[in-house]
Amino acid sequence: MLKPAILALIRQILTVAGTALVAKGYVQASDIEPVIGALLTIGSVIWSVADKRSYADLREQARARR
């Protein structure tokens, strides 16, 4: 669906940002990959919870209409 495509786009944006930080000397290259992975994991969990909540809300609204 759309979620994998958006997560891939976010991963690429984070990789570019990480590369810029390494190029400027703010962080080491070995530090970037775990940070990007952590951010993607946190974002994915938040997205999943929000998606399930909205699905549950839609289901409740449909039941209320009956």
PDB file as gemmi writes it, atoms N, CA and C in Angstrom:
CRYST1    1.000    1.000    1.000  90.00  90.00  90.00 P 1                      
ATOM      1  N   MET A   1       0.822  -1.184   0.000  1.00  0.00           N  
ATOM      2  CA  MET A   1       0.000   0.000   0.000  1.00  0.00           C  
ATOM      3  C   MET A   1       0.869   1.251   0.000  1.00  0.00           C  
ATOM      4  N   LEU A   2       0.346   2.304   0.534  1.00  0.00           N  
ATOM      5  CA  LEU A   2       1.047   3.581   0.530  1.00  0.00           C  
ATOM      6  C   LEU A   2       2.098   3.667   1.643  1.00  0.00           C  
ATOM      7  N   LYS A   3       1.869   2.965   2.750  1.00  0.00           N  
ATOM      8  CA  LYS A   3       2.777   3.045   3.888  1.00  0.00           C  
ATOM      9  C   LYS A   3       4.214   2.665   3.540  1.00  0.00           C  
ATOM     10  N   PRO A   4       4.470   1.551   2.852  1.00  0.00           N  
ATOM     11  CA  PRO A   4       5.862   1.221   2.517  1.00  0.00           C  
ATOM     12  C   PRO A   4       6.543   2.268   1.644  1.00  0.00           C  
ATOM     13  N   ALA A   5       5.796   2.859   0.732  1.00  0.00           N  
ATOM     14  CA  ALA A   5       6.372   3.883  -0.141  1.00  0.00           C  
ATOM     15  C   ALA A   5       6.742   5.131   0.650  1.00  0.00           C  
ATOM     16  N   ILE A   6       5.885   5.521   1.567  1.00  0.00           N  
ATOM     17  CA  ILE A   6       6.164   6.704   2.378  1.00  0.00           C  
ATOM     18  C   ILE A   6       7.340   6.443   3.313  1.00  0.00           C  
ATOM     19  N   LEU A   7       7.389   5.250   3.905  1.00  0.00           N  
ATOM     20  CA  LEU A   7       8.515   4.917   4.777  1.00  0.00           C  
ATOM     21  C   LEU A   7       9.827   4.875   3.991  1.00  0.00           C  
ATOM     22  N   ALA A   8       9.792   4.396   2.767  1.00  0.00           N  
ATOM     23  CA  ALA A   8      10.996   4.392   1.928  1.00  0.00           C  
ATOM     24  C   ALA A   8      11.445   5.820   1.624  1.00  0.00           C  
ATOM     25  N   LEU A   9      10.493   6.691   1.342  1.00  0.00           N  
ATOM     26  CA  LEU A   9      10.813   8.099   1.081  1.00  0.00           C  
ATOM     27  C   LEU A   9      11.421   8.751   2.321  1.00  0.00           C  
ATOM     28  N   ILE A  10      10.824   8.489   3.469  1.00  0.00           N  
ATOM     29  CA  ILE A  10      11.354   9.049   4.717  1.00  0.00           C  
ATOM     30  C   ILE A  10      12.755   8.519   4.985  1.00  0.00           C  
ATOM     31  N   ARG A  11      12.978   7.234   4.721  1.00  0.00           N  
ATOM     32  CA  ARG A  11      14.304   6.645   4.906  1.00  0.00           C  
ATOM     33  C   ARG A  11      15.335   7.355   4.031  1.00  0.00           C  
ATOM     34  N   GLN A  12      14.971   7.644   2.797  1.00  0.00           N  
ATOM     35  CA  GLN A  12      15.899   8.331   1.898  1.00  0.00           C  
ATOM     36  C   GLN A  12      16.180   9.760   2.363  1.00  0.00           C  
ATOM     37  N   ILE A  13      15.153  10.443   2.832  1.00  0.00           N  
ATOM     38  CA  ILE A  13      15.338  11.805   3.336  1.00  0.00           C  
ATOM     39  C   ILE A  13      16.261  11.800   4.551  1.00  0.00           C  
ATOM     40  N   LEU A  14      16.039  10.842   5.463  1.00  0.00           N  
ATOM     41  CA  LEU A  14      16.896  10.744   6.643  1.00  0.00           C  
ATOM     42  C   LEU A  14      18.333  10.394   6.265  1.00  0.00           C  
ATOM     43  N   THR A  15      18.497   9.547   5.239  1.00  0.00           N  
ATOM     44  CA  THR A  15      19.840   9.183   4.783  1.00  0.00           C  
ATOM     45  C   THR A  15      20.561  10.402   4.212  1.00  0.00           C  
ATOM     46  N   VAL A  16      19.861  11.196   3.430  1.00  0.00           N  
ATOM     47  CA  VAL A  16      20.458  12.414   2.870  1.00  0.00           C  
ATOM     48  C   VAL A  16      20.834  13.384   3.992  1.00  0.00           C  
ATOM     49  N   ALA A  17      19.928  13.537   4.969  1.00  0.00           N  
ATOM     50  CA  ALA A  17      20.216  14.430   6.092  1.00  0.00           C  
ATOM     51  C   ALA A  17      21.419  13.910   6.887  1.00  0.00           C  
ATOM     52  N   GLY A  18      21.465  12.595   7.091  1.00  0.00           N  
ATOM     53  CA  GLY A  18      22.600  12.006   7.802  1.00  0.00           C  
ATOM     54  C   GLY A  18      23.901  12.196   7.059  1.00  0.00           C  
ATOM     55  N   THR A  19      23.854  12.049   5.749  1.00  0.00           N  
ATOM     56  CA  THR A  19      25.043  12.255   4.932  1.00  0.00           C  
ATOM     57  C   THR A  19      25.537  13.693   5.039  1.00  0.00           C  
ATOM     58  N   ALA A  20      24.621  14.632   5.048  1.00  0.00           N  
ATOM     59  CA  ALA A  20      24.997  16.036   5.193  1.00  0.00           C  
ATOM     60  C   ALA A  20      25.645  16.289   6.551  1.00  0.00           C  
ATOM     61  N   LEU A  21      25.089  15.666   7.609  1.00  0.00           N  
ATOM     62  CA  LEU A  21      25.676  15.840   8.941  1.00  0.00           C  
ATOM     63  C   LEU A  21      27.077  15.247   9.029  1.00  0.00           C  
ATOM     64  N   VAL A  22      27.281  14.116   8.367  1.00  0.00           N  
ATOM     65  CA  VAL A  22      28.613  13.498   8.340  1.00  0.00           C  
ATOM     66  C   VAL A  22      29.573  14.372   7.553  1.00  0.00           C  
ATOM     67  N   ALA A  23      29.123  14.886   6.417  1.00  0.00           N  
ATOM     68  CA  ALA A  23      29.977  15.726   5.581  1.00  0.00           C  
ATOM     69  C   ALA A  23      30.409  16.997   6.307  1.00  0.00           C  
ATOM     70  N   LYS A  24      29.522  17.535   7.138  1.00  0.00           N  
ATOM     71  CA  LYS A  24      29.854  18.745   7.896  1.00  0.00           C  
ATOM     72  C   LYS A  24      30.701  18.434   9.123  1.00  0.00           C  
ATOM     73  N   GLY A  25      30.804  17.154   9.472  1.00  0.00           N  
ATOM     74  CA  GLY A  25      31.620  16.768  10.611  1.00  0.00           C  
ATOM     75  C   GLY A  25      30.893  16.794  11.942  1.00  0.00           C  
ATOM     76  N   TYR A  26      29.566  16.909  11.925  1.00  0.00           N  
ATOM     77  CA  TYR A  26      28.809  16.961  13.172  1.00  0.00           C  
ATOM     78  C   TYR A  26      28.693  15.591  13.842  1.00  0.00           C  
ATOM     79  N   VAL A  27      28.621  14.521  13.040  1.00  0.00           N  
ATOM     80  CA  VAL A  27      28.501  13.161  13.569  1.00  0.00           C  
ATOM     81  C   VAL A  27      29.391  12.226  12.763  1.00  0.00           C  
ATOM     82  N   GLN A  28      29.627  11.039  13.313  1.00  0.00           N  
ATOM     83  CA  GLN A  28      30.399  10.040  12.590  1.00  0.00           C  
ATOM     84  C   GLN A  28      29.454   9.168  11.772  1.00  0.00           C  
ATOM     85  N   ALA A  29      29.956   8.622  10.684  1.00  0.00           N  
ATOM     86  CA  ALA A  29      29.134   7.812   9.786  1.00  0.00           C  
ATOM     87  C   ALA A  29      28.541   6.595  10.493  1.00  0.00           C  
ATOM     88  N   SER A  30      29.272   6.025  11.424  1.00  0.00           N  
ATOM     89  CA  SER A  30      28.785   4.824  12.114  1.00  0.00           C  
ATOM     90  C   SER A  30      27.608   5.123  13.042  1.00  0.00           C  
ATOM     91  N   ASP A  31      27.387   6.391  13.373  1.00  0.00           N  
ATOM     92  CA  ASP A  31      26.283   6.760  14.263  1.00  0.00           C  
ATOM     93  C   ASP A  31      24.964   6.971  13.525  1.00  0.00           C  
ATOM     94  N   ILE A  32      25.025   7.183  12.232  1.00  0.00           N  
ATOM     95  CA  ILE A  32      23.832   7.566  11.491  1.00  0.00           C  
ATOM     96  C   ILE A  32      22.852   6.409  11.298  1.00  0.00           C  
ATOM     97  N   GLU A  33      23.335   5.244  10.907  1.00  0.00           N  
ATOM     98  CA  GLU A  33      22.443   4.123  10.594  1.00  0.00           C  
ATOM     99  C   GLU A  33      21.544   3.728  11.771  1.00  0.00           C  
ATOM    100  N   PRO A  34      22.084   3.581  12.984  1.00  0.00           N  
ATOM    101  CA  PRO A  34      21.195   3.238  14.101  1.00  0.00           C  
ATOM    102  C   PRO A  34      20.153   4.318  14.394  1.00  0.00           C  
ATOM    103  N   VAL A  35      20.538   5.565  14.226  1.00  0.00           N  
ATOM    104  CA  VAL A  35      19.594   6.658  14.476  1.00  0.00           C  
ATOM    105  C   VAL A  35      18.458   6.618  13.456  1.00  0.00           C  
ATOM    106  N   ILE A  36      18.795   6.419  12.189  1.00  0.00           N  
ATOM    107  CA  ILE A  36      17.768   6.338  11.151  1.00  0.00           C  
ATOM    108  C   ILE A  36      16.852   5.144  11.416  1.00  0.00           C  
ATOM    109  N   GLY A  37      17.419   4.020  11.781  1.00  0.00           N  
ATOM    110  CA  GLY A  37      16.610   2.845  12.095  1.00  0.00           C  
ATOM    111  C   GLY A  37      15.668   3.092  13.265  1.00  0.00           C  
ATOM    112  N   ALA A  38      16.178   3.742  14.290  1.00  0.00           N  
ATOM    113  CA  ALA A  38      15.346   4.042  15.460  1.00  0.00           C  
ATOM    114  C   ALA A  38      14.205   4.994  15.099  1.00  0.00           C  
ATOM    115  N   LEU A  39      14.509   6.023  14.336  1.00  0.00           N  
ATOM    116  CA  LEU A  39      13.470   6.973  13.932  1.00  0.00           C  
ATOM    117  C   LEU A  39      12.397   6.300  13.079  1.00  0.00           C  
ATOM    118  N   LEU A  40      12.812   5.438  12.167  1.00  0.00           N  
ATOM    119  CA  LEU A  40      11.842   4.723  11.337  1.00  0.00           C  
ATOM    120  C   LEU A  40      10.995   3.770  12.170  1.00  0.00           C  
ATOM    121  N   THR A  41      11.598   3.114  13.135  1.00  0.00           N  
ATOM    122  CA  THR A  41      10.845   2.208  14.000  1.00  0.00           C  
ATOM    123  C   THR A  41       9.816   2.970  14.822  1.00  0.00           C  
ATOM    124  N   ILE A  42      10.233   4.054  15.423  1.00  0.00           N  
ATOM    125  CA  ILE A  42       9.309   4.872  16.217  1.00  0.00           C  
ATOM    126  C   ILE A  42       8.189   5.420  15.338  1.00  0.00           C  
ATOM    127  N   GLY A  43       8.550   5.927  14.172  1.00  0.00           N  
ATOM    128  CA  GLY A  43       7.534   6.454  13.251  1.00  0.00           C  
ATOM    129  C   GLY A  43       6.558   5.389  12.792  1.00  0.00           C  
ATOM    130  N   SER A  44       7.062   4.197  12.545  1.00  0.00           N  
ATOM    131  CA  SER A  44       6.200   3.104  12.106  1.00  0.00           C  
ATOM    132  C   SER A  44       5.216   2.689  13.200  1.00  0.00           C  
ATOM    133  N   VAL A  45       5.691   2.646  14.437  1.00  0.00           N  
ATOM    134  CA  VAL A  45       4.807   2.296  15.559  1.00  0.00           C  
ATOM    135  C   VAL A  45       3.719   3.354  15.739  1.00  0.00           C  
ATOM    136  N   ILE A  46       4.111   4.612  15.690  1.00  0.00           N  
ATOM    137  CA  ILE A  46       3.133   5.699  15.825  1.00  0.00           C  
ATOM    138  C   ILE A  46       2.108   5.630  14.697  1.00  0.00           C  
ATOM    139  N   TRP A  47       2.565   5.420  13.478  1.00  0.00           N  
ATOM    140  CA  TRP A  47       1.679   5.318  12.333  1.00  0.00           C  
ATOM    141  C   TRP A  47       0.704   4.154  12.512  1.00  0.00           C  
ATOM    142  N   SER A  48       1.207   3.013  12.957  1.00  0.00           N  
ATOM    143  CA  SER A  48       0.374   1.827  13.140  1.00  0.00           C  
ATOM    144  C   SER A  48      -0.715   2.078  14.180  1.00  0.00           C  
ATOM    145  N   VAL A  49      -0.346   2.680  15.302  1.00  0.00           N  
ATOM    146  CA  VAL A  49      -1.324   2.966  16.358  1.00  0.00           C  
ATOM    147  C   VAL A  49      -2.381   3.944  15.850  1.00  0.00           C  
ATOM    148  N   ALA A  50      -1.953   4.993  15.174  1.00  0.00           N  
ATOM    149  CA  ALA A  50      -2.899   5.974  14.650  1.00  0.00           C  
ATOM    150  C   ALA A  50      -3.828   5.346  13.617  1.00  0.00           C  
ATOM    151  N   ASP A  51      -3.289   4.483  12.767  1.00  0.00           N  
ATOM    152  CA  ASP A  51      -4.083   3.816  11.748  1.00  0.00           C  
ATOM    153  C   ASP A  51      -5.135   2.907  12.376  1.00  0.00           C  
ATOM    154  N   LYS A  52      -4.745   2.163  13.403  1.00  0.00           N  
ATOM    155  CA  LYS A  52      -5.686   1.266  14.075  1.00  0.00           C  
ATOM    156  C   LYS A  52      -6.752   2.044  14.826  1.00  0.00           C  
ATOM    157  N   ARG A  53      -6.389   3.158  15.414  1.00  0.00           N  
ATOM    158  CA  ARG A  53      -7.376   3.988  16.103  1.00  0.00           C  
ATOM    159  C   ARG A  53      -8.390   4.547  15.120  1.00  0.00           C  
ATOM    160  N   SER A  54      -7.926   5.035  13.987  1.00  0.00           N  
ATOM    161  CA  SER A  54      -8.860   5.606  13.009  1.00  0.00           C  
ATOM    162  C   SER A  54      -9.760   4.521  12.441  1.00  0.00           C  
ATOM    163  N   TYR A  55      -9.223   3.300  12.255  1.00  0.00           N  
ATOM    164  CA  TYR A  55     -10.037   2.187  11.769  1.00  0.00           C  
ATOM    165  C   TYR A  55     -11.106   1.832  12.797  1.00  0.00           C  
ATOM    166  N   ALA A  56     -10.729   1.822  14.064  1.00  0.00           N  
ATOM    167  CA  ALA A  56     -11.688   1.511  15.129  1.00  0.00           C  
ATOM    168  C   ALA A  56     -12.760   2.590  15.201  1.00  0.00           C  
ATOM    169  N   ASP A  57     -12.372   3.850  15.039  1.00  0.00           N  
ATOM    170  CA  ASP A  57     -13.347   4.944  15.053  1.00  0.00           C  
ATOM    171  C   ASP A  57     -14.329   4.815  13.898  1.00  0.00           C  
ATOM    172  N   LEU A  58     -13.831   4.459  12.719  1.00  0.00           N  
ATOM    173  CA  LEU A  58     -14.709   4.281  11.569  1.00  0.00           C  
ATOM    174  C   LEU A  58     -15.686   3.137  11.796  1.00  0.00           C  
ATOM    175  N   ARG A  59     -15.211   2.072  12.415  1.00  0.00           N  
ATOM    176  CA  ARG A  59     -16.062   0.930  12.710  1.00  0.00           C  
ATOM    177  C   ARG A  59     -17.165   1.317  13.694  1.00  0.00           C  
ATOM    178  N   GLU A  60     -16.817   2.103  14.724  1.00  0.00           N  
ATOM    179  CA  GLU A  60     -17.803   2.554  15.703  1.00  0.00           C  
ATOM    180  C   GLU A  60     -18.839   3.457  15.053  1.00  0.00           C  
ATOM    181  N   GLN A  61     -18.413   4.328  14.158  1.00  0.00           N  
ATOM    182  CA  GLN A  61     -19.350   5.204  13.464  1.00  0.00           C  
ATOM    183  C   GLN A  61     -20.301   4.408  12.598  1.00  0.00           C  
ATOM    184  N   ALA A  62     -19.801   3.373  11.949  1.00  0.00           N  
ATOM    185  CA  ALA A  62     -20.660   2.536  11.120  1.00  0.00           C  
ATOM    186  C   ALA A  62     -21.681   1.793  11.969  1.00  0.00           C  
ATOM    187  N   ARG A  63     -21.294   1.323  13.130  1.00  0.00           N  
ATOM    188  CA  ARG A  63     -22.232   0.648  14.041  1.00  0.00           C  
ATOM    189  C   ARG A  63     -23.279   1.606  14.556  1.00  0.00           C  
ATOM    190  N   ALA A  64     -22.870   2.842  14.822  1.00  0.00           N  
ATOM    191  CA  ALA A  64     -23.818   3.832  15.352  1.00  0.00           C  
ATOM    192  C   ALA A  64     -24.874   4.204  14.310  1.00  0.00           C  
ATOM    193  N   ARG A  65     -24.548   4.106  13.048  1.00  0.00           N  
ATOM    194  CA  ARG A  65     -25.507   4.445  11.983  1.00  0.00           C  
ATOM    195  C   ARG A  65     -26.578   3.398  11.818  1.00  0.00           C  
ATOM    196  N   ARG A  66     -26.307   2.182  12.261  1.00  0.00           N  
ATOM    197  CA  ARG A  66     -27.276   1.085  12.086  1.00  0.00           C  
ATOM    198  C   ARG A  66     -28.416   1.194  12.992  1.00  0.00           C  
TER     199      ARG A  66                                                      
END                                                                             
